[in-house]
Amino acid sequence: MRFPLPALVLAGLTAACLAGATASAQPAGPPAKLVVTSSAFEPNAPSPAKYTCDGADVPPPLAWTGVPAGAKSLVLLVDDASRKTPWNQWIVWNLPPTTGGLPEGGALPAAARQGPNDYQKTAWTGPCPSSSGAREYYFQVFALDVELGAGPFARKALVEAMAGHVVAEGTLVGTYERAAKK
């Protein structure tokens, strides 16, 4: 299941949302596939507590492959997909297309920008579920045919700015469940 941007490719781009972006032709056809991985956990498997509010709360190491040669920038969105409305944990855009991933701790290249997540922090805020049960976290990477403006973009504005410019995408799903309190 792909989450939560299925309408992204179908939506049109408005100039107001892209302030500062370089013009480019609209991508043709469906986006290519990126492969997103982490050395910290397997796909659809539990993420160690180290990367959550129950641990050091640092971003896990991420890697991706398959960025098309014409890509101008990358976007990373991390969302708690277990909720009726996705809860954003991290927003990063304007990652250089040559970036093959991020190290543990999430050190970003100088060109990259971050926006406020749903905790109103402009940084990684790891999983911290308030209810019991396993939660799914989607690490989504998008290759764009443009560089986006400096922002700041909140999630909704970033998704609007990406519309019509996604040339490749990939998702890694990790889970997390808080230990029961004794």
N, C-alpha and C positions, 0 to 999 in steps of 0.2 A: 504494500500500500504506500503510495506516494503522498506525502503530507507536507505542508498545507497549502501549496501554491499551484494547484491545477489550473486555475484561471489566469495565472501569470502570463503564460505564453499567448493566451487568447486576447488579453487586454491590450488596449492602445496606450501609447506613451504621450503624456502631455509635457509641453515645454516647461511649465512651472515646476513639475516634479524633477526635472532633470537639470535644473539650473547649474551650469558649469560643465555639463557633460559634452563630450565631443560627438558630433553627428556621425551617424553610420547608417548603412542600409539595414533594413529589417532582416533578421535571420529567416531563411527559408526552411520549412519543414520542422519536424520535432527536434528538440535539443539532443545533442550527442550525450553519451553516458560517461560520467566521471565515476571512478571507483574511489570511495572514501573509506579509510581504515584507521585504526588506532592500535598501537602496540600495547595499550593498557587493557583492552577488552575486545572480545570477539563480537561480530555482528549479532544483534538480538540477544546478547548476553549481559549479565550484570556488570556495571561499572564499579570499580573499587570505591569505597567510601572516601578515599583520599581526595577525590575530585568533587566532593559534595560538601554541604554545610556540616556534615558529621565528621569531616576530616580537615585537610588543609585548604579545601575549597579553591583549588587551582585548576585551570583547564587541562584536560588530558592531552597527551600528544596526538596529533592528527596528521594524516598523510593523504594525498590524493594524486591520482594519475588520470591521463586522458584529456588534459586541457588542449583544446584545438589550437592550432598555430595562429589563427586570427584573433584569438581572445585578447581583449585589452585590459581586463581586470577580473578579479574574483570577489565573490561575496560569500560570507559564512553566516548562517543563521542557526542558532541552537534553540530548540523549542521543546517544552514539555508537551507531548502530544496526547497525553492521557486525559486531558481536560476537554470539556465541551468547546471551549475557545482556547487555542494554543497559548501557552505562557512562555514568553520569550526569556531565555537565559543569557543570550549573547548575540550582538549584532556587530559584524565587521564587514567593511566594504573597501574597495580600491586596493585589495591585495594584488600585488603584481602577478601576472599570469605565469611567471616563471617560478613562483613560490610553490613548492611541492608539498607543503604542509606547515604545521606549526609545532614547536617543541612543547613539552610539558611546561606548564606555567604560562603559555600563550604569548611569549614575546613576539611583538608584531613588527613587520618591516616599517620603515619610516613613512612610506606613502599610505599605509593603511589607516583607516578611520574607524572609530567605534561610535555607536549611538546608544541612547538610553534603552535599557531592557525594561521588562515589566516590573522590576524592582526599583526602577528609576535610578539605576547605576549605569555608568558608562564604562562597563567592565564585565568580565565573566562573573556570573553569580551561579554557582553550581546547584545541582538538584538539592531540594530541601522540602520534600513533600510533607504537607501538614496532615495528610490522611494515610491510613494503612493501605497496603497493597502495592504491588509492583507498578511502577510508572515507566513509560517509554519516553526517551529523549532522542530527538532527531537532530543529527549533525548534518546540515545541508550545505553543500558547496555548489555555487553557480558560477559558470564562466560567462562573462558578458562581452558583447562586441563594442562596448563603450567604457570609458572611465566615468564614474559618477562624480558629481560635485562634492564639495567638502562637507555638506550637510549643515547641521546635524540631522540625521534621519532617525526617526523612530521607526519601528518595524513596518507599520502601514505605509508610510511615505517611501521607505526603501523599496518595498514590494512594488509600489506604483512606479517608481523610477526605473525599476528593472524590467517592467512590462515591455515585451517586444524585443528585448535585447539579450535574452538567455540563449546561448549557443551550446551549452552543455550543462548538465546537472547530475549530482549524485548525492546519495544519502546513506549515512551510517546510523543505525538504530542501536542505542544502548539502553539498558534498563537499570532501575535503582529501586530498592525497597528498604526502608528504614527498619532497623532491628526493633523488635517489640520491646517496649519499656517493661522493666521488671518491677 
